[in-house]
Every structure is written in structure tokens, then in C-alpha cells.
Amino acid sequence: MTIRSFTVVVLALFLSIVVSAHDVTYQGTVLAVEAARVQVKTVDAQKSTQSMWFAVDKDTQVKRGTRSVPFADARIASGERIVVIVDEHAATKNLAREVRLAAR
């Protein structure tokens, strides 16, 4: 195997790994908050809205501004703007990998 073909193989493997870890970002407004999930009114590129529930577990990273906080300590309020990042290949549907909120 030449160095050129080896480089192509390595690049193809790298790209397949990057493609397999596909995050989807949802932006919207908080409708409701429960102990292990948050309901968000999302808006897509066509300006249509949809209400979605996102699960939260111990591995979900929650950021209030630039600071990481536990989900319970984030004190998420109804009407607040929110960004939720979901790994669409996760075993749990709509499991939030990361939640971002404005600083207070």
C-alpha cells in the first residue's frame, strides 16, 4: 500500500466516524420543566413550531451562560430561551446531550 492510498483510507475512516456522531440542535422556548425532562416549543427553518420533550440524564451537560451547572440547579423557567443538542443516534429518543441557557 502506498502512502497516498494509506492516507485516503485513514481520511475515509475519519470521515465515517465524524458522520456517525451526528448532533441535532433545537432552539426554542421552554414550555415546561420536570425532574428528568424539559418541554420546548421549537421553531424550524420554515418558521413552523412544534412542542417537543427532551429527556435529561446524569450525562447531560447543562450550561447557564458559560458555567456548567446540574440540571436541578439551572432553575429553568417557562418562557425562557433554550438550546438543546441531541445525538440522534442515542439509544434514548430525544435524549439531550447538552442544554444551553442564558446567564442570569
N, C-alpha and C positions, 0 to 999 in steps of 0.2 A: 504494500500500500504506500503510495506516495504521500508526501507531506500535504499536498493540495487536497487529495481525496480524504485524508485523515481530518483536515480542517473542516471540510464540508460535512463530514459525518458528525463531528463534535458540534458544529453550528446547528445542524438539524436536530440533534438531541436536545440542545439548549432551548431551541425554539419550541419544541414539543413540550418541554417542561413548563415554559412560560405560558403557553396556550392552555395547558391543563389547569393551571391555577387562575381561574377567571373570576374576578370580583365584579359585582354589580353594585353601583352606587345609587341610592334612593335619597331624594331630597324632599322635604315637606314640612308639615306642621303636626305637632303632637296632638292626638285626639284623646288618648287615654294611656295610663301607665299602671301596670300591675307588677307583682313581685318578680316575675320571670319573663315579662314581655312588654312591648310598647306598641301602641296602635298609632299609625302615621297616615295622614292624608297626603298622598304623593301626587306630584304633577310630572307628566312625561313631556317629551319634546313637542308633542302635538297639543299641549296645554290641556289634556284631559286629566281629570283627577280620579283617584282610586283610594279606598281605605284599605290598608294592609297591616297585619300584625307581624311583628318581628320578635322572635324568641331571643332571649338573652341567657347566657350561661356563665359559668365561672371563668371561661376563657375569653369572653367578650371584653374588649378594651373600650373603656368609656373615657372620653376626653371632654372636660369642661374648659374651653379655651385651650391653652397649651398644657394644662395639668391633667394627669391621669387620676381618676377617682373611681371608687367602687360604684356599681350601678345604683345601689340604695342611697349612697351619699351624693349622687349627682342632683337629686331633688328636681327631677324633670317635671315641668309643669305643662298642663294643657294649653295649647295655643303657641307654644314655644317652637321656634325653627329647629330642625334636626336633620342630620345627615346620617344615614345608616349604610354601612358597607357589608355586603353579604357575599359569601363564597357560594356560587350557585351549584357547586358540586358537593357541598357538605351533605352529610347523611340526614341532618335535620333540615326540613324545608324552612326557608326564611330565617335561618339562624344568623344573628348579627355577629360579624367578626369584629366590627368596630362601630361605635356610636360617637358622633361628634356634636357638641353643643357649644353655644356661645359662652364666653366668660361672664361671670357675674361679679 
